[in-house]
Amino acid sequence: MAESSIFTRILRGDIPAEILAETENVFAIRDIAPQAPLHLLVIPKSEEYRNVVELAAGAPDILAEMIGLASSLAAEHGEGDFRLVFNTGAGAGQTVFHVHAHVLAGGLGEKSLGG
């Protein structure tokens, strides 16, 4: 059996983290290496899906729940505008293969997309 992801271990309480919000199927935490003034992660409680493509095909309702929570968190912790990023695959920067969304906000401009 594969080792649980870091997100599952956080949810179980094995690794300390402040859970900012939680629904039946998803939860949210702060990113430990923020890339924007507001950088949160929204994560399904199940680690069944490795990336957003698998999640969209297998559980679009959970994907919708993630987006709804991201919107609520951006309004609560920021000014409501936000960028939602899913890294899919190692070549795209995904390092934890338990699907999760990055909620970024605060002074982001279109030019901040470039490297």
C-alpha distances in whole Angstrom, upper triangle without the diagonal:
4,7,9,12,15,17,14,15,19,19,17,20,18,20,24,25,28,27,30,29,27,27,25,23,23,24,26,26,28,27,27,29,31,33,36,38,35,32,29,26,25,21,20,18,15,13,13,16,16,19,23,23,20,21,25,24,22,23,26,27,24,26,29,28,27,30,32,31,31,35,35,34,36,39,38,38,40,43,41,40,37,35,31,29,26,25,23,22,22,25,26,25,22,20,17,15,15,19,22,25,28,31,34,37,40,43,41,43,43,43,40,38,39,38
4,6,9,12,14,12,13,16,17,16,19,16,18,21,22,25,24,27,27,25,26,24,21,21,22,23,23,25,24,24,25,28,29,32,34,32,28,26,23,22,19,18,16,14,11,12,14,13,17,20,21,18,19,23,23,21,22,25,26,23,24,27,26,25,28,30,28,29,32,33,31,33,36,36,35,37,40,38,37,34,32,28,26,23,21,20,18,18,22,23,21,18,16,13,12,12,16,18,22,24,28,30,34,37,39,37,40,39,40,37,34,36,34
4,6,9,11,10,10,13,14,13,15,13,14,18,19,22,22,25,25,23,24,23,21,20,20,21,21,23,21,21,23,25,27,30,32,30,26,24,21,21,17,17,15,14,11,13,15,14,17,20,22,20,20,24,24,22,23,25,26,23,24,27,26,24,27,29,27,27,31,31,29,32,35,34,32,35,38,36,36,32,31,27,25,22,21,20,19,18,22,23,21,17,15,12,12,12,15,17,21,23,26,29,32,35,37,36,38,38,38,35,33,35,33
4,7,8,6,7,10,11,10,12,11,12,15,16,19,18,21,21,19,20,19,17,16,16,18,17,19,19,19,21,23,25,28,29,27,23,21,17,17,14,13,12,10,8,11,13,12,15,18,20,18,18,22,22,20,20,23,23,20,21,24,22,20,24,26,23,24,28,28,26,28,31,30,29,31,34,33,33,29,28,25,23,20,19,19,18,18,22,22,20,16,14,11,10,9,13,15,18,20,23,26,29,32,35,33,36,36,37,33,32,33,32
4,5,5,6,9,10,11,13,11,11,14,14,17,16,19,19,18,19,19,16,15,14,15,15,16,15,15,17,20,22,24,26,23,20,17,14,14,11,12,11,10,7,11,11,10,13,16,18,16,16,20,21,19,19,21,22,18,19,22,21,18,21,23,21,21,25,25,23,25,28,27,26,28,31,30,29,26,24,21,19,17,16,16,16,16,19,19,16,13,11,7,8,7,10,11,15,17,20,22,26,29,31,30,32,32,33,30,28,30,28
4,6,5,6,9,10,11,9,8,11,11,14,14,17,17,17,19,19,17,15,13,13,12,13,12,12,14,17,19,22,23,21,17,15,12,13,11,12,11,12,10,14,14,13,15,17,20,19,18,22,23,22,21,23,23,19,20,23,21,18,21,23,20,20,24,24,21,23,27,25,24,26,29,28,28,25,23,21,19,17,16,17,17,17,20,19,16,13,11,8,10,9,12,11,15,15,18,20,24,26,29,28,31,31,32,28,27,29,27
4,5,5,6,9,10,10,9,11,10,12,11,14,14,13,15,16,13,11,10,10,9,12,11,12,15,16,19,21,22,19,16,13,10,10,8,9,8,9,8,12,12,12,14,15,19,17,16,19,21,20,18,20,20,16,17,19,17,15,18,19,17,17,20,20,18,20,23,22,21,23,26,25,25,22,21,18,17,15,15,16,17,17,21,19,17,14,12,9,10,8,10,9,12,13,16,19,22,25,27,26,29,30,31,27,26,28,27
4,5,5,6,9,9,9,12,12,14,12,15,15,14,15,14,12,11,11,12,12,15,15,16,18,20,23,24,25,22,19,16,13,12,9,9,7,8,7,11,12,13,15,17,20,18,16,20,21,19,18,20,20,16,17,20,18,16,19,21,18,19,23,22,21,23,26,25,24,26,29,28,28,25,24,21,20,18,18,19,19,20,23,22,20,16,15,11,11,9,11,12,15,17,19,22,25,28,31,30,33,33,34,31,30,32,31
4,5,5,6,5,6,9,10,13,12,16,17,15,17,17,16,14,13,14,13,15,15,15,18,20,23,25,26,23,20,17,15,15,12,13,10,11,11,14,16,16,18,20,23,21,20,24,25,23,22,24,23,20,21,24,21,19,22,24,21,21,25,24,22,25,27,26,25,27,31,30,30,27,26,23,22,21,20,21,21,21,25,24,21,18,16,12,14,12,14,14,17,19,21,23,26,29,32,31,34,35,36,32,31,33,32
4,5,5,6,5,6,6,9,9,12,13,13,15,16,15,13,10,11,9,12,12,12,16,18,21,22,23,20,17,14,12,13,11,12,10,12,12,16,17,17,18,20,23,22,20,24,26,24,22,24,23,19,20,22,20,17,21,21,18,19,22,21,19,22,24,22,21,24,27,26,27,24,24,21,21,20,20,21,22,22,25,24,21,18,16,13,15,12,14,13,16,17,18,21,23,26,29,28,32,33,34,30,29,32,31
4,5,8,8,9,8,10,8,12,12,10,12,12,12,10,8,10,10,13,14,15,19,20,23,24,24,21,18,15,13,12,10,10,7,10,11,15,16,17,18,20,23,21,19,22,24,22,20,22,20,17,18,20,17,16,19,20,17,18,21,20,18,21,23,22,21,24,27,26,27,24,24,21,21,20,21,22,23,24,27,25,23,20,18,15,16,13,14,13,16,17,18,21,24,27,30,29,33,34,35,31,31,33,33
4,6,8,9,10,12,11,15,15,13,15,14,14,13,12,14,13,16,18,18,21,23,26,27,27,25,22,19,16,16,13,13,10,12,12,16,18,19,21,22,25,23,21,25,26,24,22,24,23,19,21,23,20,19,23,23,20,21,25,24,22,25,27,25,24,28,31,30,31,28,28,25,25,23,24,25,25,26,29,28,25,22,20,17,18,15,17,17,19,21,22,25,28,30,34,33,36,37,38,35,34,36,36
4,5,6,8,10,10,14,15,14,17,17,17,15,13,14,13,15,17,16,20,22,25,26,26,24,21,18,17,17,15,16,13,15,16,19,21,21,23,25,28,26,24,27,29,27,25,27,26,22,24,26,22,21,24,24,21,22,25,24,22,25,27,24,23,27,30,29,31,28,28,26,26,24,25,26,27,27,30,29,26,23,21,18,19,17,19,18,20,21,22,25,27,29,33,33,36,37,38,35,34,36,35
4,7,9,12,13,17,18,17,20,20,19,18,16,16,15,17,17,16,20,22,25,27,27,25,22,20,18,18,16,17,14,16,16,19,21,21,23,25,28,26,25,28,30,28,26,29,28,24,25,28,25,23,26,27,24,24,28,27,24,27,29,27,26,29,32,32,33,30,29,27,26,25,25,26,26,26,29,28,25,22,20,17,18,17,19,19,21,22,24,26,29,31,34,34,37,38,39,35,34,36,35
4,7,10,11,15,17,17,20,20,19,17,15,14,12,13,14,13,16,18,22,23,24,22,19,17,15,17,15,17,15,17,16,20,21,20,22,24,27,26,25,28,30,28,27,28,28,24,25,27,24,22,25,26,22,22,26,25,22,25,27,25,23,26,30,29,30,27,27,25,24,23,23,24,24,24,27,26,23,20,18,15,17,16,18,17,19,19,21,23,26,28,31,30,34,35,35,32,31,33,32
4,7,9,13,15,16,19,20,20,17,14,13,11,12,13,12,15,17,21,22,22,20,18,16,15,16,16,18,16,18,18,22,23,22,24,25,29,28,26,29,31,30,28,29,28,24,25,27,24,22,24,25,21,21,25,23,20,23,25,22,21,24,27,27,28,26,26,24,24,24,24,26,26,26,29,27,24,22,20,17,20,18,20,18,20,19,20,22,24,26,29,29,33,34,35,31,31,33,32
4,6,9,12,13,17,18,18,15,11,10,7,8,10,10,13,15,18,19,18,16,14,12,12,13,13,16,15,18,18,21,22,21,22,23,27,26,24,27,30,28,26,27,26,22,23,24,21,19,21,22,18,18,21,20,17,19,21,19,17,20,24,24,25,22,23,21,21,21,22,24,25,25,27,26,22,20,19,16,19,17,18,16,17,16,17,19,20,22,26,26,29,31,32,28,28,30,30
4,6,9,11,15,17,17,14,10,9,6,8,10,11,15,15,18,18,17,15,14,11,12,13,13,16,15,18,19,23,23,23,23,24,27,27,25,27,30,28,26,26,25,21,22,23,20,18,20,20,16,16,19,17,14,17,18,16,14,17,21,21,23,21,22,20,21,21,23,25,27,27,29,27,24,22,21,19,21,19,19,16,17,16,16,18,19,21,24,25,28,30,31,28,28,31,30
4,6,7,11,13,13,11,7,6,5,8,11,13,16,16,19,19,18,15,14,10,10,10,11,13,12,16,17,20,20,21,21,21,25,24,22,24,27,25,23,23,21,18,19,19,16,14,17,16,13,13,16,14,12,15,17,14,14,17,20,20,21,19,20,19,19,20,21,24,25,26,29,26,24,21,21,18,20,17,17,14,15,15,14,17,18,21,24,24,28,30,31,28,28,31,30
4,7,11,14,14,11,8,5,6,8,11,13,16,15,18,17,16,13,12,9,10,10,12,14,14,18,19,22,22,22,22,21,25,25,22,24,27,26,23,23,21,18,18,18,15,13,15,14,11,11,13,11,8,12,13,10,10,13,17,16,18,17,18,17,18,19,22,24,26,27,29,26,24,22,22,20,21,19,18,15,14,14,13,15,16,18,22,22,26,27,29,26,26,29,30
4,7,11,11,8,6,5,8,10,14,16,19,18,20,19,18,15,14,11,10,9,10,12,12,16,18,21,20,21,21,20,24,24,20,22,25,23,20,20,18,15,16,16,12,11,13,12,8,10,12,9,8,12,13,11,11,15,17,16,18,17,18,17,18,19,22,24,26,28,30,27,25,23,23,20,21,18,17,14,14,14,13,16,17,19,23,23,27,28,30,27,27,30,31
4,7,8,6,4,6,9,13,16,18,21,20,23,22,22,18,17,13,12,9,9,10,9,13,16,18,18,20,20,19,22,22,18,20,23,21,18,18,15,13,14,14,11,10,13,12,8,11,13,11,11,14,15,14,15,18,20,19,21,19,20,18,19,19,22,23,26,27,30,27,25,23,23,20,20,17,16,14,14,16,15,18,20,23,26,26,29,30,32,29,29,32,33
4,5,5,6,9,13,16,19,21,24,23,25,24,24,20,19,15,14,11,10,9,9,12,15,17,18,20,20,18,21,20,17,18,21,19,15,16,13,10,12,12,8,9,12,10,8,12,14,12,12,16,17,16,17,20,22,20,21,20,21,18,20,20,22,24,26,28,31,28,27,24,24,21,21,17,16,15,15,17,17,20,22,25,28,28,30,31,34,31,30,33,34
4,6,8,12,15,19,21,24,26,26,28,27,28,24,22,18,16,13,12,9,8,11,14,15,16,19,20,19,21,20,16,18,20,17,14,15,12,10,13,13,9,11,14,13,11,15,17,15,16,19,20,19,21,24,25,23,25,23,23,21,22,21,24,24,27,29,31,29,28,25,25,22,21,17,16,16,17,19,19,23,25,28,31,31,33,34,36,34,32,36,36
4,7,11,14,18,19,22,24,24,26,26,26,23,20,17,14,11,9,6,6,8,11,12,13,15,16,15,17,16,12,14,16,14,11,12,10,7,10,11,8,9,12,12,11,13,16,15,16,19,20,20,21,23,25,22,24,22,21,18,19,18,20,20,23,25,28,25,25,21,22,18,17,14,13,12,14,17,17,21,23,27,30,29,31,32,34,31,30,33,34
4,7,10,14,15,18,21,20,22,22,23,19,17,13,10,7,5,4,5,8,11,13,13,15,14,14,17,16,12,14,17,15,12,13,11,8,9,10,7,6,10,10,8,10,13,13,13,16,18,17,18,20,22,20,21,18,18,15,16,15,18,19,21,23,25,23,22,19,19,16,16,12,11,10,11,13,14,18,20,23,27,25,28,29,31,28,27,30,30
4,7,11,13,15,18,18,20,20,20,16,14,10,8,6,5,6,7,10,12,15,15,16,16,16,19,18,15,17,20,19,16,16,15,11,12,13,10,8,11,11,8,10,13,12,11,14,16,15,15,18,20,19,20,18,18,15,16,16,18,19,22,23,26,23,21,19,19,16,16,13,12,10,11,12,13,16,18,21,25,24,27,28,30,27,26,29,29
4,7,9,12,15,14,16,16,16,13,11,7,5,4,6,9,10,13,14,17,17,17,17,16,20,20,17,19,22,21,18,18,17,13,13,14,12,9,11,12,8,8,12,11,9,11,14,13,12,15,18,16,17,15,15,13,14,14,17,19,21,22,25,22,20,18,18,15,16,14,12,9,9,10,10,13,15,18,21,21,24,25,27,24,23,26,27
4,6,9,12,11,14,14,14,11,9,6,5,7,8,12,12,15,16,19,18,18,18,18,22,22,19,21,25,24,21,21,20,17,17,18,15,12,14,15,11,11,14,13,10,12,15,14,12,15,18,17,18,16,16,14,15,15,17,19,21,22,24,22,19,17,17,14,17,14,14,11,11,10,10,12,15,17,20,20,24,25,26,23,23,26,25
4,6,9,8,11,11,11,8,6,4,6,9,11,15,16,19,18,22,21,20,19,19,23,24,22,23,27,26,24,24,23,20,19,20,18,15,16,17,14,12,15,14,11,12,15,13,11,13,17,17,17,15,15,14,14,15,17,20,22,21,23,21,18,17,16,15,18,16,15,12,11,9,9,10,12,14,18,18,21,23,24,20,21,23,23
4,5,5,9,10,11,9,6,5,6,10,11,15,16,19,18,21,20,18,18,18,22,22,21,23,26,26,24,24,24,20,19,21,19,16,17,18,16,13,16,17,13,14,17,16,14,15,18,18,18,15,14,13,13,14,14,17,19,18,20,18,15,14,13,12,15,15,14,11,10,8,9,10,12,15,17,17,20,21,22,18,18,21,20
4,6,9,11,12,11,9,9,10,13,14,18,19,21,20,23,22,20,20,21,24,25,24,26,29,28,27,27,27,24,23,24,23,19,21,22,19,17,20,20,17,17,21,19,16,18,21,21,21,18,18,17,16,16,16,19,20,19,21,19,16,15,13,13,17,16,17,14,14,12,13,13,15,17,19,19,22,24,24,20,20,22,21
4,7,9,11,11,8,10,11,15,16,20,21,23,22,25,23,21,20,21,24,25,24,26,29,29,28,28,29,25,24,25,24,21,21,23,21,18,21,22,18,18,21,20,17,18,21,21,20,17,16,16,15,16,15,18,19,18,19,17,14,14,13,14,17,17,17,15,14,11,13,12,14,15,17,17,20,21,21,17,17,19,17
4,6,7,7,5,8,10,14,16,20,22,24,23,26,24,22,20,21,24,26,24,26,29,29,28,27,27,24,22,24,23,19,19,21,19,16,18,19,15,15,18,18,14,14,17,18,17,14,13,14,13,15,15,19,20,19,20,17,14,15,15,16,19,19,18,15,13,10,10,9,11,12,13,13,16,18,18,14,15,17,16
4,7,8,6,10,12,15,18,21,23,25,24,27,24,22,20,20,23,25,24,25,29,29,28,27,28,25,23,24,23,20,19,21,20,16,18,20,17,15,18,19,15,15,17,17,16,13,12,12,12,14,14,18,19,18,18,16,13,14,15,16,19,20,18,15,13,10,10,8,9,10,11,10,13,15,14,11,12,13,13
4,5,6,9,12,15,18,22,24,27,26,28,26,24,22,21,25,27,25,26,30,30,29,27,28,25,23,23,23,19,18,20,18,15,16,18,15,12,15,16,13,11,13,14,13,10,10,12,12,15,16,20,22,21,21,18,16,17,18,19,22,22,20,17,14,10,9,6,6,7,8,8,11,13,14,10,12,14,14
4,6,10,13,16,20,23,25,28,28,30,28,27,25,24,27,29,28,28,32,32,30,29,29,26,24,24,24,20,19,20,18,15,16,17,14,11,14,14,10,9,12,13,12,11,12,14,15,18,19,23,25,25,25,22,20,21,21,22,25,24,22,19,16,12,11,8,6,5,8,9,13,16,16,13,15,17,18
4,6,10,13,16,20,22,25,25,27,25,24,22,21,25,27,24,25,29,29,27,26,25,23,21,21,20,17,16,17,15,12,13,13,10,8,11,11,8,7,10,11,11,9,10,12,13,16,18,21,24,24,24,21,19,19,20,20,22,21,20,16,13,10,7,5,5,6,9,10,14,16,17,14,16,19,19
4,7,10,13,17,19,22,21,24,22,21,19,18,22,23,22,23,26,26,24,23,23,21,19,19,18,15,15,16,14,11,13,14,10,9,13,13,10,10,13,13,12,10,10,10,11,13,14,18,20,20,21,18,16,16,16,16,19,18,16,12,10,7,5,5,7,9,12,11,15,17,18,14,15,18,18
4,7,10,13,15,18,18,21,19,19,17,17,20,21,19,20,24,24,22,21,20,17,16,17,15,12,12,14,11,8,11,12,8,9,12,12,10,11,14,13,13,11,11,10,11,12,14,17,20,20,22,18,16,15,16,15,17,15,14,10,8,6,5,7,9,12,15,14,18,19,21,17,17,20,21
4,6,10,12,15,14,17,16,15,14,13,17,18,16,17,21,20,18,18,18,15,13,15,13,10,11,13,10,8,12,13,10,11,15,14,13,14,17,16,16,12,12,10,10,10,12,15,17,18,20,17,15,13,13,12,14,12,10,6,5,5,6,9,12,15,18,17,20,21,22,19,18,21,21
4,7,10,12,13,15,14,14,13,12,16,16,13,15,18,18,15,15,14,11,10,11,10,6,8,10,7,7,10,11,9,11,14,14,14,15,18,16,16,13,12,10,10,10,13,15,18,19,21,18,17,14,15,13,14,11,9,6,5,7,7,11,14,17,20,19,22,22,24,21,20,23,24
4,6,8,9,12,10,11,11,11,14,14,11,14,16,15,13,14,13,10,10,12,10,7,10,12,10,10,14,14,13,15,18,18,17,19,21,19,20,17,16,12,12,11,13,14,16,18,20,18,17,14,14,11,11,8,7,5,7,9,11,14,17,21,24,22,25,25,27,24,23,25,26
4,5,7,9,9,10,11,11,14,12,9,12,14,13,10,12,11,7,8,11,9,7,11,13,11,12,15,16,15,18,20,20,20,22,24,22,22,19,18,15,15,13,15,15,17,19,22,20,19,16,16,13,12,8,7,7,9,12,14,18,21,24,27,26,28,28,30,27,25,28,29
4,6,9,10,12,13,14,17,15,12,15,17,14,12,14,13,10,12,14,12,11,14,15,13,15,18,18,17,20,22,21,22,24,27,24,25,22,22,18,18,16,18,18,20,22,25,23,21,18,18,14,13,9,10,10,13,15,17,21,23,27,30,29,31,31,33,30,29,31,31
4,5,7,10,12,13,15,12,10,14,15,12,11,14,13,10,12,15,13,12,16,17,16,17,21,21,20,23,25,25,25,27,29,27,27,25,23,20,19,17,18,17,18,20,24,22,21,17,17,14,12,8,9,11,14,17,19,23,26,29,32,31,33,33,34,32,30,32,32
4,6,7,10,12,14,11,10,14,15,12,12,15,15,12,13,17,15,14,17,19,18,18,22,23,22,24,27,26,26,28,30,28,28,25,23,20,18,15,16,15,15,17,20,19,18,15,14,10,8,5,7,10,13,16,19,22,26,29,32,30,32,32,33,30,28,30,30
4,7,9,11,12,9,8,12,12,9,10,13,14,12,13,16,16,15,18,20,19,20,23,24,24,26,29,29,29,30,32,30,30,26,25,21,19,16,16,15,16,18,21,20,20,16,16,13,10,7,9,12,15,18,21,25,28,32,34,32,34,33,35,32,30,32,31
4,6,7,9,6,5,9,10,8,9,11,13,11,11,14,15,13,16,18,18,18,21,23,22,24,27,27,27,28,30,28,27,24,22,18,16,13,13,11,12,15,18,17,17,13,14,11,8,6,6,9,13,16,19,22,25,29,31,29,31,30,31,29,26,28,28
4,7,8,7,8,11,12,11,12,14,16,13,13,16,17,15,17,20,19,19,22,24,23,24,27,28,27,28,30,28,27,23,21,17,15,11,10,8,9,11,14,14,13,10,11,8,5,4,5,9,12,15,18,21,25,28,30,27,29,28,29,27,24,26,25
4,6,6,6,9,10,11,12,12,15,12,11,14,15,13,15,18,18,17,20,22,21,22,25,26,25,26,28,25,24,20,18,14,12,8,8,6,8,11,13,11,12,9,11,9,7,6,4,7,10,13,16,18,22,26,27,25,26,25,26,24,21,23,23
4,5,5,6,8,10,10,10,12,10,8,11,13,11,12,15,16,15,17,20,19,20,23,24,24,24,26,23,21,18,15,12,10,7,8,7,10,13,15,12,13,11,14,12,10,9,6,8,8,12,14,17,20,24,26,23,24,23,25,23,20,22,23
4,5,5,6,9,10,10,13,12,10,13,15,14,14,18,19,18,20,23,23,23,26,28,28,28,29,26,24,21,18,15,13,10,10,8,10,14,15,13,15,13,16,15,12,12,9,11,12,15,18,20,23,27,29,26,26,25,26,25,21,23,24
4,6,5,6,8,9,12,11,10,14,15,14,16,19,19,19,22,24,24,25,28,29,29,29,31,28,27,23,21,17,15,12,12,10,12,15,17,16,17,14,16,14,11,10,9,12,13,17,19,22,26,29,31,28,29,28,30,28,25,27,27
4,5,5,5,6,9,8,7,10,12,11,12,15,16,16,19,21,21,22,25,26,26,27,28,25,24,21,19,15,14,11,13,11,14,17,19,17,18,15,17,15,12,10,8,10,11,15,17,21,24,27,30,27,28,27,29,27,24,27,27
4,6,6,5,8,8,6,9,11,11,12,15,16,16,18,20,21,22,24,26,26,27,28,24,23,21,18,15,14,12,14,12,15,19,20,18,19,17,19,18,15,13,10,12,13,16,18,21,24,27,29,27,27,26,28,27,24,26,28
4,6,6,10,11,10,12,15,15,16,18,20,20,22,24,25,26,28,30,30,31,31,28,27,24,22,19,18,15,16,14,16,20,21,20,21,19,21,19,16,15,13,15,16,20,21,25,27,31,33,30,31,29,31,30,27,29,30
4,6,9,9,10,12,14,14,16,18,19,20,22,24,25,26,28,29,30,31,32,29,28,26,24,20,19,16,18,15,17,21,23,21,22,19,21,19,16,14,12,15,16,20,22,25,28,32,34,32,33,32,34,32,29,31,32
4,5,5,7,9,10,11,13,15,16,17,19,20,21,23,25,26,27,28,29,26,26,23,22,18,18,16,18,16,19,22,24,22,23,20,22,19,16,14,12,14,15,19,20,23,26,30,32,30,31,30,33,31,28,31,32
4,5,5,6,9,10,11,12,14,15,17,19,20,21,23,24,26,26,27,23,23,21,20,16,17,15,17,16,19,23,24,22,23,20,22,20,18,16,13,14,14,18,18,22,24,28,30,28,29,28,31,29,26,29,31
4,5,5,6,9,10,11,12,14,15,17,18,20,21,23,24,25,26,22,23,21,20,17,18,16,19,19,22,25,27,24,25,22,24,22,20,17,14,15,15,18,19,22,24,28,30,28,30,29,32,30,28,31,33
4,5,5,6,9,10,10,12,14,15,16,18,20,21,22,23,24,21,22,19,19,15,16,14,17,17,20,23,25,22,22,20,21,18,17,13,11,11,12,15,16,20,22,26,29,27,29,28,31,29,27,30,31
4,5,5,6,9,10,11,13,14,15,17,19,20,21,22,23,19,19,17,15,12,13,11,14,14,18,21,22,19,20,17,19,17,16,13,10,10,10,13,14,17,20,23,26,24,25,25,27,25,23,26,27
4,5,5,6,9,10,11,12,14,15,17,18,20,20,21,17,18,16,15,12,14,14,17,17,21,24,25,22,23,21,23,21,19,17,13,13,12,15,14,18,19,23,25,24,25,25,27,26,24,27,29
4,5,5,6,9,10,11,12,14,16,16,18,19,20,17,18,16,16,13,15,15,18,19,22,25,26,23,23,21,23,20,19,16,13,12,11,14,14,17,19,23,25,24,26,26,29,27,25,29,30
4,5,5,6,9,10,10,12,14,15,16,17,19,15,16,14,13,10,12,11,15,16,19,22,23,20,20,18,19,17,16,13,11,9,8,10,10,14,16,20,23,21,23,23,26,24,22,25,27
4,5,5,6,9,10,11,12,14,15,16,16,13,13,11,11,8,11,11,15,16,20,23,24,20,20,19,21,19,19,16,13,11,8,10,9,13,14,18,20,19,21,21,23,22,20,24,25
4,5,5,6,9,10,11,12,14,15,15,12,13,12,13,11,14,15,19,20,24,26,27,24,24,22,24,22,22,19,16,14,12,13,11,14,15,19,22,20,22,23,26,24,23,27,28
4,5,5,6,9,10,10,12,13,15,12,13,12,13,11,14,15,18,20,23,25,27,24,23,21,22,20,20,17,15,12,10,12,10,13,14,17,21,20,22,23,26,24,23,27,28
4,5,5,6,9,10,10,11,12,10,10,8,9,8,11,12,16,18,21,23,24,21,20,19,20,19,19,17,14,11,8,9,6,9,11,14,17,16,19,20,22,20,19,23,24
4,5,5,6,9,10,10,10,7,8,8,10,9,13,15,18,21,24,26,27,23,23,22,24,22,23,21,18,15,12,12,9,11,11,14,17,16,18,19,22,20,20,24,26
4,6,5,6,9,10,11,8,10,10,13,12,16,18,21,24,27,29,30,26,26,24,26,24,25,22,19,16,14,14,11,13,13,15,18,18,21,22,25,23,23,27,28
4,5,5,6,8,10,8,10,10,12,12,15,17,20,22,26,27,28,25,23,22,23,22,23,20,18,15,12,12,8,10,10,13,16,17,20,21,24,21,21,25,26
4,6,5,5,7,5,7,6,9,10,13,16,19,22,25,27,27,24,23,22,24,23,24,22,19,16,13,11,7,8,7,10,13,13,16,18,20,18,19,22,24
4,6,5,5,4,7,9,12,13,17,20,23,26,29,30,31,27,27,26,27,26,27,25,23,19,16,15,11,12,10,11,15,15,18,20,23,21,22,25,27
4,6,8,7,11,12,15,15,19,21,24,27,30,31,32,29,27,27,27,26,28,25,23,19,17,16,12,13,12,13,16,17,20,23,25,23,24,27,29
4,7,8,10,11,13,15,17,20,23,26,29,29,30,27,25,25,25,24,26,24,22,19,16,14,11,11,9,10,14,15,18,21,23,20,22,25,26
4,6,7,8,12,14,17,20,22,26,29,29,30,26,25,25,26,25,27,26,23,20,17,14,11,10,7,7,10,12,15,18,20,18,19,23,24
4,6,8,12,14,18,21,24,27,30,31,32,28,27,27,29,28,30,28,25,22,18,16,13,11,8,8,10,12,14,17,20,18,20,23,25
4,6,10,12,16,19,22,25,28,30,30,26,26,25,27,27,28,26,23,20,16,15,11,11,8,9,12,12,15,17,20,18,19,23,25
4,7,10,13,17,20,23,26,28,27,24,23,24,26,26,27,25,22,19,15,13,10,9,7,8,10,9,11,13,16,15,15,19,22
4,7,10,13,16,19,23,24,24,20,20,20,22,22,23,22,19,15,12,10,6,6,5,8,10,8,11,12,15,13,13,17,19
4,6,10,13,16,19,20,20,16,16,17,19,19,21,20,17,14,10,8,6,5,6,10,11,8,10,10,13,11,10,14,16
4,7,10,13,16,18,18,15,15,14,17,17,17,16,13,10,6,6,5,6,9,13,14,12,14,13,16,14,12,16,17
4,6,10,13,14,15,11,11,11,14,14,14,14,11,9,6,5,7,8,11,15,16,13,15,14,15,13,11,14,15
4,6,10,12,13,9,9,8,11,11,11,11,8,7,5,6,9,11,15,18,20,17,18,17,19,16,14,16,17
4,6,8,9,6,6,5,9,9,10,11,8,8,8,9,12,13,17,20,21,18,19,18,19,16,14,15,15
4,7,8,6,7,6,9,10,9,10,8,10,10,12,15,17,20,24,25,22,23,21,22,20,16,18,18
4,5,5,7,5,8,9,8,11,10,12,13,15,18,20,23,26,27,24,25,23,24,21,18,19,18
4,5,5,5,6,9,9,12,12,14,15,16,19,20,24,26,27,24,25,24,24,21,18,19,17
4,6,7,10,12,12,16,15,16,17,17,20,20,24,26,27,23,24,22,22,20,17,16,15
4,6,9,12,12,14,13,13,13,13,17,17,20,23,23,20,21,19,19,17,13,14,13
4,6,9,11,13,12,12,13,12,15,16,19,22,22,19,21,20,19,16,14,14,13
4,6,7,9,9,9,11,11,15,16,20,23,24,21,23,22,22,19,17,18,16
4,6,9,10,11,12,13,16,18,21,24,25,23,25,25,24,21,19,20,18
4,6,8,8,11,12,16,18,21,24,26,24,26,26,26,23,21,23,21
4,6,9,12,14,17,20,23,27,29,26,28,27,28,25,23,24,23
4,6,10,13,16,19,22,26,28,26,28,28,29,26,24,25,25
4,7,10,13,16,20,23,26,23,25,25,26,23,21,23,23
4,7,10,13,16,20,22,20,23,22,24,21,19,22,22
4,6,9,13,17,19,17,19,19,21,18,16,19,20
4,6,10,13,16,14,16,17,18,15,14,17,17
4,7,10,13,12,15,15,17,14,14,17,18
4,7,10,8,11,13,14,11,12,15,16
4,7,6,10,12,14,11,13,16,17
4,6,9,12,14,11,14,17,18
4,6,10,11,9,12,15,17
4,7,8,6,9,12,14
4,5,5,8,10,13
4,5,6,8,12
4,5,6,9
4,6,8
4,7
4
